[in-house]
């Protein structure tokens, strides 16, 4: 059982890393560093010299660095896929009589297979912002399923994850509300990013400092959503301190979304005032994925079915 937990935790951490690397690929402009899929310029290993390029590729337009950045991203995707297959095999071997583990493990494996295929479609459609957004949402769905497997694995094996006391159902519902708001905010951010890329495609010479002014109300709606999520996270933190006086582990977990939201707002302000620097775009994505993960974990740990005497943190 410990083996299953360890593999599930490793797969979860690797998926978060893959989201961050994917954000770096996008910020670096390396999404089309390999213009074909699953190969890269027709090779399983990217070219290291212009002599290895296919004849239809103009050597002057080839960037070795971008090709290898995208290639590393794909390699990490393969590692994540293998880890999730290992999660499924371990789930079947250890927990085959537990549908709450086996079924989500199978769903995760199917999703990661779809994600691999869909990544090829994103490349084939030259990074269509709508497809890129779907790619991100599927990655977050995989994170949510993996976190569910981690919690189930610890509970099934007697792991010491904190349990909510009886009567914590209102806090569970509060966490669900905050998670729902965060998911809507992610969708708004994806819509805004797609709008920005549409503006760039229509006017490549437009100054970056003027981009946000060209997306209409989307920017203001996204900023308002950030404020709403911050207030809800503060409300969740207050609820945790009121309702969980004897569960320090869960109270500490409730602090994470509040701090992450503040950091996310700071990164957003930096994006607005500094003309959307790529490094802050990456920070914004990473913080958003961590916030989503913390809220999903909060919902899973506060689920009424886990209620019992509070465990040690």
C-alpha angles and dihedrals in degrees: 000000000000088000091058092049092049093050092047092051091047092050091049093050091046091051092053088049090050091053089052092047090048088053090051090051090053094044091049092050091240098127090109095034084117105038094195134051141255087002126050114233087340093305133104088223117042118252117271095191135034089242088069094057120109112258093249092060118092106229091212090062095048119104115194093194094054092047092053093045090056091043092055088050090054092047090053088050089056090051091051090048092052091048091052091049087052089051090054093047092047092046091053093045097046106023106026090134092054110081089184087069106028097048096050090044090055091045090051092052091050091048093050090050089051090047091055092051092043091052087062089052090052089055093044090053091048097247098309102197092228092056092044089054092050088049090056094046091052090050090053090048088054090051091052093051092047092051088051089053091049092053093043091048093053093046093048092049097045094255118169103247113151114263125209117243120246110281096037093117093108089057090050090054090048091053089050090054092050091047091051091051091049092052090051089050091052089053091050090050091050090049090050092048090050090051091051092051090049090054091049091049091051095045112019092175095056113122112253091231089065098048098092090051090061099056096072120215095345092091094050092047090051092050091049090049090053090055092048092051091048092053092047092050089051089050091050090050091051091047091051093052092048098044101033106049091145098041106077093166093058092043090054090049089054089058094060098070091049093052093042091051092052090049089047092053090049090052090048092052089050090052091052097045098039099047098257102299111202093234091060090046087059093046090049092053095046093048091048093052091047090049090052090049093050092050093047090050090049091053092047095049093045095049110133091234089067095051116130142110110333112262124221113271 
